[in-house]
Amino acid sequence: MATKTFTITNANVSKTFEFRIKKGEMLSFSNRSISTDFNGKKQNSVKGIWRTPTETLEIVSKIEGSWRVLNKNGDRHFVPKKPGKGEDTDGDGVEDKPGEIETVTYKVSVNDTKGIINNAFVEIKDGKVYVTLPDKHTLTTSNQTTVTVLNKDGNAVKGVSVTIKDKTTEKTASTDSNGKVTLPVKTSNGGGSSSGGSFGGGGGSYSSYSTVNVKVIDKDGKAVSVTKSVDSKGNVTVTLPTGKVIDSENYYTVTVTDSKGAAKADTTVTLKDRKTGTATGTTDKNGMLTLPATEHKAYIVGYNDGTFKPDSNMSRAEAAAIFARLIAEAKGESISGKASFKDVDKNEWYAGYVGYLEKYDVINGYNDGTFKPDASVTRAEFVAMTVRYYDLFNDVNKTGNTVKYTDVENSYWAYSDIAFAKNIGWLNGYSDGSFRGDNDITRAEVVTVVNRATGRVADKEYVKDNFTKLNRFTDVTDSNMWYFFDVAESCNNHKAVTSANNEVWVK
């Protein structure tokens, strides 16, 4: 047996008692008699709905004939008919009108062909409306049920998903331009549906609400007063006050919760300022996101022994994997493709990466039709691959670029690529004036070039303060290592607010 504690209150008296019900049973409209007393007088037939056996309900009567059912968090489950004159049952500061209870987001009216349906149970969840009919009401074409959804201003809301169910049947449709759904649809005369009743006189109707709370913190940790709106799909738009702007120097952390304070994950949030700035993102499992922010995914991994091996060479297959990941992230694509090289077996781990890069002409093979995936990639080869990658997203003009390296002649096959990379600031040669294009490139050199080509710059303060929480390696531990921060940038997924030559990591 499950025990529930109820409090019944009239204008002058409050009475608390226990109600016992078997687990799994429901207190329905056909089985709703509860007895207690006020000053020795019996009060029977309390009109409540026990929706979940694990939930503690509190039944409250402010005045005779106006009952509400609240859960332990104070959320309204049910409001019966005929609110008393001068009553404000929804707490919005406005006197209730006959047959209507105004809610935060929607006004919801439930009717059949005879008029307003008393005791309908309405929920709004994730922007969708769910209506449970009282026991004596059924979904039939002879007595259709009409649900009307209006916004807080009394305007019809089109495109809201409405589910209506009785004891055995469930139907779903979206509101029309009049904010109405009528179910079940009649088909004998070619379809069509009746408009049903509307808000106004008569008995009471029932409504529920979906409250969305939004908290905004600026980069300095100060709360920002904003205005918000929620559309029929649950998407949230937040507008900053005058003086607050969205740009590369400012970012805002937005937290979205429901009426109970629970995080609303996977909610689309659009942040706007009073000018032209705008940014959009989706909340995480904690109901949070930072805007504007760019997702930087790791594009290289270390070895099973916990090392990065910064001075080791990189294979051509490993280089292909890096660029494939970068391109797929930028384009929002899955990595797939069939390699044409005769020495790239389709079953090898790198086959998909190589095939994917072939589609974008980022890699070239050799005259004999091979790719040589296990061969070390040279400095010149990697620079050429980087320029081809960069050309996918930018207008690359290699004409007119020159470079003076003692070992790079104008006739060198990668001269124009090396000259472009040098002039754009991706790399430097050696102190003796050489470039050593035919030398194998190291893993540390790879991440340095890639970070510069993609505009990624590690947030040094964040990395230092959170180093133990990041992906790190036993052979890259000293922040004085010239490649230390480039390795951290390359191996850690993070969100970043970026500006010219700067990057701020955010949660």
TILONU-467914 format. One line per 8 residues: their letters; for each residue x, y, z of C-alpha. Coordinates in nm, 4 decimals. Layout:
% residues N
a> X Y Z | ...
This chain:
% residues 507
matktfti> 0.0000 0.0000 0.0000 | 0.1242 0.3472 -0.0800 | 0.0513 0.6284 0.1633 | -0.0036 0.9847 0.0452 | -0.0568 1.2919 0.2597 | -0.3127 1.5470 0.1469 | -0.3963 1.8908 0.2784 | -0.7448 2.0283 0.2217
tnanvskt> -0.8037 2.3944 0.2914 | -1.1154 2.6073 0.2809 | -1.1398 2.9729 0.3562 | -1.0759 2.9299 0.7284 | -0.9661 2.5744 0.8025 | -0.6776 2.3540 0.6947 | -0.6936 1.9753 0.7406 | -0.4157 1.7235 0.6723
fefrikkg> -0.4856 1.3509 0.6373 | -0.3427 1.0335 0.4888 | -0.4812 0.8565 0.1862 | -0.3859 0.4964 0.1144 | -0.3940 0.3447 -0.2315 | -0.2415 0.0330 -0.3809 | 0.0706 0.0991 -0.5878 | -0.0168 0.1292 -0.9523
emlsfsnr> -0.3785 0.2273 -0.8937 | -0.5078 0.5598 -1.0185 | -0.7423 0.8054 -0.8577 | -0.9609 0.8804 -1.1589 | -1.2745 1.0817 -1.2130 | -1.4853 0.7712 -1.1731 | -1.3085 0.6826 -0.8489 | -1.2432 1.0133 -0.6755
sistdfng> -1.4350 1.0119 -0.3480 | -1.2225 1.1284 -0.0540 | -1.3793 1.2123 0.2798 | -1.2607 1.4411 0.5558 | -1.4221 1.7122 0.7600 | -1.4076 2.0807 0.8329 | -1.5414 2.1596 1.1795 | -1.7198 1.8257 1.1939
kkqnsvkg> -1.8773 1.8472 0.8485 | -1.8084 1.5863 0.5833 | -1.6542 1.7027 0.2551 | -1.6865 1.4363 -0.0141 | -1.5962 1.3885 -0.3790 | -1.2752 1.5824 -0.4000 | -1.2043 1.6218 -0.7721 | -0.8415 1.5315 -0.8268
iwrtptet> -0.6289 1.3165 -1.0596 | -0.3508 1.0973 -0.9298 | -0.1298 1.0819 -1.2360 | 0.1731 0.8958 -1.0950 | 0.1721 0.6658 -0.7901 | 0.5112 0.7960 -0.6782 | 0.4037 1.1589 -0.6669 | 0.2793 1.3347 -0.3532
leivskie> -0.0232 1.5531 -0.4301 | -0.1644 1.8380 -0.2292 | -0.5307 1.9234 -0.2786 | -0.6153 2.2867 -0.2099 | -0.9477 2.4698 -0.2033 | -0.9241 2.8454 -0.1736 | -1.2999 2.8905 -0.1837 | -1.5950 2.6573 -0.2182
gswrvlnk> -1.6295 2.5272 -0.5727 | -1.2760 2.6186 -0.6779 | -1.0361 2.3267 -0.6324 | -0.6786 2.2907 -0.7455 | -0.4442 1.9938 -0.7451 | -0.0775 2.0735 -0.6942 | 0.2252 1.8491 -0.6746 | 0.4911 1.8880 -0.4121
ngdrhfvp> 0.6668 2.1531 -0.6217 | 0.3569 2.3633 -0.6460 | 0.2830 2.2907 -1.0116 | -0.0845 2.2871 -1.1065 | -0.2229 1.9575 -1.2316 | -0.5930 2.0312 -1.2422 | -0.8318 2.3217 -1.2020 | -1.2074 2.2460 -1.1810
kkpgkged> -1.4887 2.4506 -1.3186 | -1.6194 2.7898 -1.2294 | -1.3427 2.9852 -1.0571 | -1.4965 3.2117 -0.8008 | -1.5567 3.5755 -0.8763 | -1.2405 3.7709 -0.8183 | -1.0316 3.4514 -0.8096 | -0.6819 3.4447 -0.9621
tdgdgved> -0.6215 3.0693 -0.9832 | -0.3137 3.0897 -1.2046 | -0.1396 3.3620 -1.0070 | -0.0911 3.5979 -1.3012 | -0.2394 3.8969 -1.1181 | -0.5451 3.9046 -1.3437 | -0.8941 3.7933 -1.2424 | -0.9970 3.4695 -1.4128
kpgeietv> -1.2636 3.4912 -1.6789 | -1.5472 3.2359 -1.6962 | -1.4313 2.9282 -1.8777 | -1.0734 3.0465 -1.9074 | -0.7526 3.0247 -1.7097 | -0.4575 3.2163 -1.8491 | -0.1165 3.0523 -1.8368 | 0.2422 3.1603 -1.8890
tykvsvnd> 0.2745 3.0362 -2.2439 | -0.0608 2.9128 -2.3760 | -0.4314 2.9354 -2.3159 | -0.5739 2.5905 -2.3821 | -0.9484 2.5274 -2.4245 | -1.1011 2.1784 -2.4479 | -1.4489 2.1386 -2.5989 | -1.6823 1.8852 -2.7546
tkgiinna> -1.9904 1.9518 -2.9671 | -2.1893 2.0312 -2.6515 | -1.9479 2.2882 -2.5140 | -1.6523 2.3084 -2.2784 | -1.5371 1.9776 -2.1289 | -1.5089 2.0072 -1.7547 | -1.2272 1.8239 -1.5779 | -1.0040 1.7755 -1.8819
fveikdgk> -0.6408 1.7257 -1.7807 | -0.3913 1.9345 -1.9813 | -0.0131 1.9227 -1.9847 | 0.2363 2.1178 -2.1915 | 0.5716 1.9468 -2.2336 | 0.8497 2.0512 -2.4702 | 0.6126 2.2823 -2.6550 | 0.3555 2.0051 -2.7145
vyvtlpdk> 0.0053 1.9874 -2.5667 | -0.1289 1.6656 -2.4122 | -0.4979 1.6376 -2.3189 | -0.6490 1.3524 -2.1151 | -1.0271 1.3422 -2.1265 | -1.2390 1.2655 -1.8182 | -1.3608 0.9067 -1.7834 | -1.7066 0.9733 -1.9263
htlttsnq> -1.5673 1.1333 -2.2434 | -1.4481 0.9341 -2.5447 | -1.2931 1.0208 -2.8790 | -1.5697 0.9616 -3.1317 | -1.6639 1.1186 -3.4634 | -2.0180 1.1743 -3.3365 | -1.8908 1.3951 -3.0553 | -1.5541 1.5289 -3.1648
ttvtvlnk> -1.3135 1.6937 -2.9244 | -1.1662 2.0332 -3.0144 | -0.8573 2.1801 -2.8493 | -0.7810 2.5485 -2.9018 | -0.4321 2.6865 -2.8348 | -0.3791 3.0611 -2.7980 | -0.0758 3.2566 -2.6878 | -0.0731 3.4883 -2.3885
dgnavkgv> -0.2090 3.7697 -2.6056 | -0.5055 3.5618 -2.7162 | -0.3757 3.4979 -3.0688 | -0.4039 3.1585 -3.2342 | -0.0860 2.9476 -3.2347 | -0.0406 2.7417 -3.5511 | 0.1602 2.4202 -3.5745 | 0.1445 2.3081 -3.2106
svtikdkt> 0.1359 1.9303 -3.1697 | -0.1750 1.8285 -2.9734 | -0.2360 1.4766 -2.8424 | -0.5849 1.3896 -2.7153 | -0.6511 1.0618 -2.5398 | -0.9334 0.8859 -2.3611 | -0.9197 0.5562 -2.1695 | -0.8499 0.3501 -2.4855
tektastd> -0.7680 0.5825 -2.7751 | -0.4994 0.8395 -2.8545 | -0.4955 1.0830 -3.1480 | -0.2392 1.3475 -3.2463 | -0.2544 1.6417 -3.4884 | -0.1195 1.9958 -3.5214 | -0.3172 2.3147 -3.4703 | -0.4440 2.4970 -3.7779
sngkvtlp> -0.4277 2.8693 -3.8521 | -0.7053 2.9201 -3.5975 | -0.5042 2.7405 -3.3296 | -0.7496 2.4482 -3.3356 | -0.7291 2.0700 -3.3499 | -1.0482 1.8634 -3.3843 | -1.0257 1.4856 -3.3363 | -1.1058 1.2280 -3.4505
vktsnggg> -1.1339 1.3561 -3.8069 | -1.4544 1.2713 -3.9887 | -1.3930 1.0912 -4.3163 | -1.7408 1.0001 -4.4369 | -1.7959 1.3347 -4.6059 | -1.4430 1.3843 -4.7344 | -1.2919 1.4922 -4.4075 | -1.3244 1.8188 -4.2323
sssggsfg> -1.3833 1.8846 -3.8712 | -1.6033 2.0958 -3.6543 | -1.4688 2.4040 -3.4924 | -1.5991 2.3091 -3.1508 | -1.6488 2.5554 -2.8694 | -1.4353 2.8486 -2.7834 | -1.3235 3.0497 -2.4855 | -1.5929 3.2441 -2.3159
ggggsyss> -1.9021 3.1783 -2.1124 | -2.0145 2.8575 -1.9559 | -1.8239 2.6240 -1.7344 | -1.4542 2.6055 -1.6774 | -1.1841 2.4873 -1.9104 | -0.8364 2.3767 -1.8130 | -0.4950 2.4878 -1.9163 | -0.1396 2.4089 -1.8303
ystvnvkv> 0.1851 2.5854 -1.8926 | 0.5441 2.5277 -1.9815 | 0.7587 2.7825 -1.8045 | 1.1100 2.8371 -1.9342 | 1.3561 3.0161 -1.7123 | 1.6656 3.1729 -1.8657 | 1.9740 3.2950 -1.6813 | 2.2482 3.4846 -1.8679
idkdgkav> 2.5983 3.5542 -1.7338 | 2.8507 3.7716 -1.9181 | 3.2230 3.6996 -1.9535 | 3.2922 3.8793 -1.6249 | 3.0526 3.6546 -1.4346 | 2.7847 3.9220 -1.3955 | 2.4165 3.8484 -1.4429 | 2.2544 4.0140 -1.7444
svtksvds> 1.8917 4.1236 -1.7519 | 1.7413 3.9917 -2.0772 | 1.4087 3.9488 -2.2496 | 1.3066 3.6065 -2.3761 | 1.0462 3.4418 -2.5936 | 0.9569 3.0782 -2.6599 | 0.8022 2.9572 -2.9839 | 0.5584 2.6684 -3.0287
kgnvtvtl> 0.8465 2.4230 -3.0747 | 1.0138 2.5202 -2.7503 | 1.2961 2.7177 -2.9139 | 1.4172 3.0074 -2.6990 | 1.5141 3.3548 -2.8216 | 1.7062 3.5760 -2.5789 | 1.7626 3.9473 -2.6414 | 2.0393 4.1346 -2.4615
ptgkvids> 1.9814 4.4806 -2.3149 | 2.1110 4.7962 -2.4770 | 2.4861 4.8256 -2.4355 | 2.5503 4.4513 -2.4449 | 2.6779 4.3250 -2.7799 | 2.7687 3.9955 -2.9404 | 3.1179 4.0054 -3.0868 | 3.4594 3.8415 -3.0645
enyytvtv> 3.5370 4.0216 -2.7394 | 3.2204 3.9276 -2.5523 | 3.0517 3.6008 -2.4758 | 2.7578 3.4938 -2.2618 | 2.6730 3.1765 -2.0755 | 2.3039 3.0904 -2.1008 | 2.1297 2.8453 -1.8657 | 1.7787 2.7199 -1.9469
tdskgaak> 1.5612 2.5448 -1.6874 | 1.1965 2.4482 -1.6563 | 0.9460 2.5622 -1.3932 | 1.0885 2.3126 -1.1427 | 1.4457 2.4274 -1.1945 | 1.5419 2.1183 -1.3930 | 1.7898 2.1629 -1.6769 | 1.6402 2.1742 -2.0270
adttvtlk> 1.8886 1.9904 -2.2465 | 1.8911 2.0007 -2.6281 | 1.7068 2.3332 -2.6353 | 1.7824 2.5601 -2.9311 | 1.8770 2.9079 -2.8070 | 1.9200 3.2169 -3.0240 | 2.1008 3.5087 -2.8604 | 2.0543 3.8567 -3.0087
drktgtat> 2.1790 4.2040 -2.9259 | 2.0019 4.5317 -3.0046 | 2.2016 4.5794 -3.3247 | 2.2784 4.3010 -3.5708 | 2.4679 4.0514 -3.3579 | 2.3191 3.7038 -3.3289 | 2.4384 3.3574 -3.2291 | 2.2615 3.0235 -3.2046
gttdkngm> 2.3407 2.7000 -3.0253 | 2.1938 2.4053 -2.8337 | 2.2032 2.3547 -2.4580 | 2.4017 2.0654 -2.3134 | 2.2825 1.8109 -2.0556 | 2.3090 2.0806 -1.7888 | 2.0865 2.3161 -1.9883 | 2.3859 2.5418 -2.0601
ltlpateh> 2.5653 2.6853 -2.3615 | 2.8045 2.9696 -2.4338 | 2.7444 3.2085 -2.7215 | 2.9115 3.2965 -2.9470 | 3.1418 2.9955 -2.9290 | 3.3065 2.7623 -3.1780 | 3.3366 2.3898 -3.1218 | 3.6989 2.2807 -3.1610
kayivgyn> 3.7285 1.9064 -3.1820 | 4.0496 1.7140 -3.1256 | 4.2070 1.6133 -3.4549 | 4.4989 1.4019 -3.3310 | 4.5449 1.1430 -3.0562 | 4.8354 1.0026 -2.8627 | 4.9556 0.6455 -2.8152 | 4.8326 0.3661 -2.5921
dgtfkpds> 5.1275 0.4083 -2.3572 | 5.0137 0.7625 -2.2713 | 5.2732 0.9426 -2.4835 | 5.2415 1.1903 -2.7673 | 5.5903 1.1430 -2.9126 | 5.6334 1.5022 -3.0313 | 5.9671 1.4331 -3.2007 | 5.8527 1.1236 -3.3888
nmsraeaa> 5.7735 1.1266 -3.7580 | 5.4206 1.1150 -3.8929 | 5.3041 0.8718 -4.1574 | 5.1157 0.9778 -4.4666 | 4.8144 0.7798 -4.3435 | 4.8176 0.9670 -4.0120 | 4.8382 1.2979 -4.1953 | 4.5401 1.1959 -4.4097
aifarlia> 4.3389 1.1198 -4.0958 | 4.4073 1.4682 -3.9579 | 4.2846 1.6533 -4.2650 | 3.9861 1.4240 -4.3095 | 3.8707 1.5012 -3.9542 | 3.9168 1.8755 -4.0065 | 3.7240 1.8802 -4.3343 | 3.4397 1.6641 -4.2028
eakgesis> 3.4032 1.8877 -3.8964 | 3.3968 2.2058 -4.1051 | 3.1478 2.0653 -4.3558 | 2.9365 1.8730 -4.1078 | 2.9889 1.5496 -4.2996 | 3.0651 1.1892 -4.2189 | 3.4013 1.0603 -4.3341 | 3.3583 0.8157 -4.6186
gkasfkdv> 3.5182 0.7440 -4.9533 | 3.6831 0.4741 -5.1607 | 4.0552 0.5091 -5.2167 | 4.1851 0.4435 -5.5678 | 4.5474 0.3751 -5.4741 | 4.6612 0.0186 -5.5304 | 4.8424 -0.0025 -5.1962 | 4.5463 0.1184 -4.9855
dknewyag> 4.3519 -0.1874 -4.8741 | 3.9839 -0.1133 -4.8100 | 4.0048 -0.2950 -4.4768 | 4.2849 -0.0780 -4.3368 | 4.1968 0.1796 -4.0686 | 4.3077 0.4668 -4.2906 | 4.1272 0.3627 -4.6109 | 3.8218 0.5809 -4.5447
yvgyleky> 4.0354 0.8840 -4.4596 | 4.2395 0.8510 -4.7780 | 3.9306 0.7980 -4.9939 | 3.7598 1.0987 -4.8359 | 4.0565 1.3268 -4.9093 | 4.0719 1.2034 -5.2671 | 3.7230 1.3443 -5.3233 | 3.8534 1.6896 -5.2299
dvingynd> 4.1914 1.6590 -5.4096 | 4.3795 1.7212 -5.0859 | 4.6226 1.4325 -5.1406 | 4.8182 1.3051 -5.4362 | 4.9771 0.9721 -5.4879 | 5.2872 0.8719 -5.6791 | 5.3401 0.8052 -6.0488 | 5.3254 0.4317 -5.9887
gtfkpdas> 4.9678 0.4541 -5.8547 | 5.0629 0.4131 -5.4893 | 4.9942 0.6294 -5.1858 | 5.2590 0.4797 -4.9548 | 5.0469 0.5158 -4.6384 | 5.3179 0.3907 -4.4046 | 5.5898 0.6205 -4.5400 | 5.6796 0.9255 -4.3341
vtraefva> 5.5342 1.2496 -4.4660 | 5.7926 1.5145 -4.5473 | 5.7832 1.8792 -4.4490 | 5.7171 1.9817 -4.8088 | 5.4445 1.7187 -4.8575 | 5.2662 1.8262 -4.5407 | 5.2816 2.1930 -4.6365 | 5.1332 2.1093 -4.9780
mtvryydl> 4.8502 1.9110 -4.8147 | 4.7815 2.1991 -4.5758 | 4.7550 2.4515 -4.8587 | 4.5134 2.2240 -5.0496 | 4.3023 2.1855 -4.7345 | 4.3034 2.5611 -4.6788 | 4.1994 2.6201 -5.0410 | 3.8716 2.4334 -4.9784
fndvnktg> 3.7500 2.7143 -4.7535 | 3.9501 3.0160 -4.8686 | 4.0623 3.1805 -5.1899 | 4.4250 3.0777 -5.2189 | 4.6343 3.2781 -5.4626 | 4.9892 3.1469 -5.4759 | 5.0906 3.3837 -5.7549 | 5.3553 3.6351 -5.6632
ntvkytdv> 5.4579 3.4700 -5.3360 | 5.8315 3.4252 -5.3025 | 6.0514 3.2816 -5.0338 | 6.4259 3.2733 -4.9756 | 6.5416 2.9424 -4.8382 | 6.8910 2.8268 -4.9230 | 6.7649 2.4805 -5.0171 | 6.4399 2.5691 -5.1975
ensyways> 6.4840 2.6696 -5.5596 | 6.2103 2.8202 -5.7718 | 6.1975 2.4915 -5.9603 | 6.1313 2.2856 -5.6461 | 5.8000 2.0991 -5.6850 | 5.6490 2.2512 -5.3688 | 5.8017 2.6012 -5.4035 | 5.4705 2.7879 -5.4481
diafakni> 5.3108 2.6024 -5.1535 | 5.6099 2.6722 -4.9264 | 5.6159 3.0367 -5.0331 | 5.2431 3.0760 -4.9624 | 5.2713 2.9091 -4.6207 | 5.5698 3.1240 -4.5279 | 5.4036 3.4475 -4.6309 | 5.0776 3.3701 -4.4511
gwlngysd> 5.2728 3.2953 -4.1335 | 5.2268 2.9209 -4.0905 | 5.5894 2.8184 -4.0636 | 5.9479 2.9188 -4.0411 | 6.2679 2.7669 -4.1634 | 6.5818 2.6938 -3.9675 | 6.8355 2.9366 -3.8290 | 7.0800 2.8499 -4.1048
gsfrgdnd> 6.8352 2.9752 -4.3705 | 6.7238 2.6313 -4.4886 | 6.3759 2.4764 -4.5031 | 6.4665 2.1091 -4.5362 | 6.1563 2.0203 -4.7319 | 6.2602 1.6590 -4.7871 | 6.3081 1.5933 -4.4159 | 6.0345 1.4080 -4.2322
itraevvt> 5.7998 1.6335 -4.0379 | 5.7593 1.5702 -3.6658 | 5.4294 1.5383 -3.4816 | 5.5011 1.8565 -3.2882 | 5.5626 2.0450 -3.6133 | 5.2401 1.9024 -3.7590 | 5.0105 2.0361 -3.4838 | 5.1855 2.3746 -3.4950
vvnratgr> 5.1258 2.4140 -3.8688 | 4.7656 2.2876 -3.8478 | 4.6770 2.5210 -3.5614 | 4.8104 2.8203 -3.7521 | 4.6303 2.7172 -4.0710 | 4.2989 2.6748 -3.8881 | 4.3357 2.9815 -3.6676 | 4.3384 2.7780 -3.3477
vadkeyvk> 4.5304 2.9227 -3.0540 | 4.5255 2.7501 -2.7164 | 4.3966 2.9451 -2.4172 | 4.7187 2.9310 -2.2145 | 4.5614 3.0360 -1.8851 | 4.2812 2.7824 -1.9160 | 4.5246 2.5041 -2.0070 | 4.7485 2.5854 -1.7082
dnftklnr> 4.4566 2.6056 -1.4647 | 4.2851 2.2897 -1.5885 | 4.5784 2.0816 -1.7050 | 4.4927 1.7821 -1.4854 | 4.1417 1.7703 -1.6346 | 4.2608 1.7732 -1.9972 | 4.3909 1.5042 -2.2279 | 4.7618 1.5100 -2.1530
ftdvtdsn> 5.0698 1.3014 -2.2160 | 5.3565 1.1776 -2.0050 | 5.6111 1.3242 -2.2459 | 5.4421 1.6681 -2.2831 | 5.4287 1.8110 -1.9318 | 5.6394 2.1263 -1.9318 | 5.4633 2.4454 -2.0388 | 5.8021 2.5804 -2.1489
mwyffdva> 5.8181 2.3246 -2.4304 | 5.7778 2.5202 -2.7533 | 5.4969 2.2866 -2.8680 | 5.3229 2.2397 -2.5289 | 5.0151 2.4561 -2.5957 | 4.9824 2.3514 -2.9586 | 4.9616 1.9889 -2.8453 | 4.6928 2.0820 -2.5873
escnnhka> 4.4933 2.2622 -2.8573 | 4.5118 1.9679 -3.0962 | 4.4174 1.6908 -2.8534 | 4.1282 1.8386 -2.6551 | 3.7666 1.8968 -2.7517 | 3.6653 2.2422 -2.6347 | 3.4396 2.5379 -2.7026 | 3.6158 2.8616 -2.7756
vtsannev> 3.5347 3.2254 -2.8287 | 3.7801 3.3407 -3.0918 | 3.9164 3.6724 -3.2076 | 4.2250 3.7780 -3.3998 | 4.5165 3.5670 -3.2732 | 4.3310 3.4909 -2.9525 | 4.1093 3.2186 -2.8151 | 3.9191 3.1900 -2.4900
wvk> 3.8162 2.8399 -2.3856 | 3.4756 2.8119 -2.2237 | 3.2917 2.5200 -2.0707
